[in-house]
Amino acid sequence: MAATVLVHLSGEEAIVGEVEELPAPSDVSITINNPRRRDGKDLAFVQGNVVTVIWPMHRINFIEVLPTAEEERLIGFVRE
């Protein structure tokens, strides 16, 4: 099942994309499908027709896993 992630690259803006599986601690690279900026626009440093990018892990500061629409619906805003 694909997960949507927000990847923070060293010295660059954050990238949104999908991964087939989350990287393990021993992985040396990450494969991201449909890479784009947070606002959905194309990346300036990637060709417009590219659908998959592989980045080495040493270029990545950290990765945020974004919730799916189903998770958002299950765990919504709770007012106390």
Backbone torsions as a table, in degrees:
resi	resn	phi	psi	omega
1	MET	NA	128.6	-177.6
2	ALA	-73.8	142.4	177.3
3	ALA	-117.9	140.8	175.6
4	THR	-88.2	130.4	-176.7
5	VAL	-128.7	155.2	173.4
6	LEU	-114.2	111.1	-174.4
7	VAL	-102.4	124.2	179.5
8	HIS	-98.3	107.2	-179.4
9	LEU	-86.6	149.4	177.4
10	SER	-65.1	121.7	175.9
11	GLY	74.1	8.9	-179.3
12	GLU	-130.0	170.0	174.7
13	GLU	-75.4	162.0	-178.9
14	ALA	-69.4	148.1	-177.8
15	ILE	-116.2	135.1	173.7
16	VAL	-102.6	142.0	177.8
17	GLY	-172.6	179.8	179.3
18	GLU	-112.5	144.4	174.5
19	VAL	-124.7	144.6	178.3
20	GLU	-68.2	-40.5	175.6
21	GLU	-147.2	151.2	-179.4
22	LEU	-69.2	145.1	-178.2
23	PRO	-68.7	145.6	176.0
24	ALA	-85.7	160.0	178.8
25	PRO	-58.2	-24.3	-178.5
26	SER	-89.0	-5.8	-178.9
27	ASP	-69.0	146.1	178.9
28	VAL	-107.1	-6.4	177.8
29	SER	-150.0	164.6	177.2
30	ILE	-131.2	136.5	178.9
31	THR	-103.8	121.8	-177.5
32	ILE	-116.5	128.0	176.7
33	ASN	-96.6	145.9	179.3
34	ASN	52.3	54.7	-179.9
35	PRO	-67.9	138.9	-179.4
36	ARG	-158.2	167.4	174.5
37	ARG	-74.8	169.7	-179.8
38	ARG	-59.6	-32.2	-179.7
39	ASP	-85.7	5.1	176.4
40	GLY	91.2	-4.9	-179.1
41	LYS	-78.2	161.7	178.7
42	ASP	-67.4	153.3	176.4
43	LEU	-78.8	138.7	-178.3
44	ALA	-69.2	-29.8	-175.0
45	PHE	-97.9	9.7	177.5
46	VAL	-125.9	138.3	178.1
47	GLN	-57.1	149.3	-176.0
48	GLY	-64.9	-27.2	-177.3
49	ASN	-94.8	6.6	-179.5
50	VAL	-78.3	132.4	179.7
51	VAL	-113.5	-15.5	-179.9
52	THR	-138.7	133.9	179.0
53	VAL	-130.0	141.9	176.6
54	ILE	-114.9	120.5	178.7
55	TRP	-112.8	140.9	174.8
56	PRO	-71.8	144.1	-176.8
57	MET	-63.8	-25.7	-179.5
58	HIS	-68.8	-13.3	176.6
59	ARG	-89.6	-5.3	-173.2
60	ILE	-106.0	128.2	175.8
61	ASN	-78.1	-52.6	176.6
62	PHE	-162.3	166.3	-177.0
63	ILE	-126.5	130.2	174.4
64	GLU	-104.1	133.4	176.9
65	VAL	-96.9	117.9	-177.6
66	LEU	-84.9	145.2	179.8
67	PRO	-70.8	150.8	175.9
68	THR	-81.1	167.9	179.1
69	ALA	-61.4	-35.6	179.5
70	GLU	-66.8	-41.4	177.9
71	GLU	-65.8	-38.1	177.7
72	GLU	-60.6	-39.7	-178.4
73	ARG	-70.7	-39.0	-179.1
74	LEU	-70.4	-42.4	-178.3
75	ILE	-112.2	87.6	-179.1
76	GLY	-98.3	-169.6	179.3
77	PHE	-68.3	132.1	-180.0
78	VAL	-117.2	125.8	178.6
79	ARG	-102.5	129.5	-179.9
80	GLU	-99.5	NA	NA
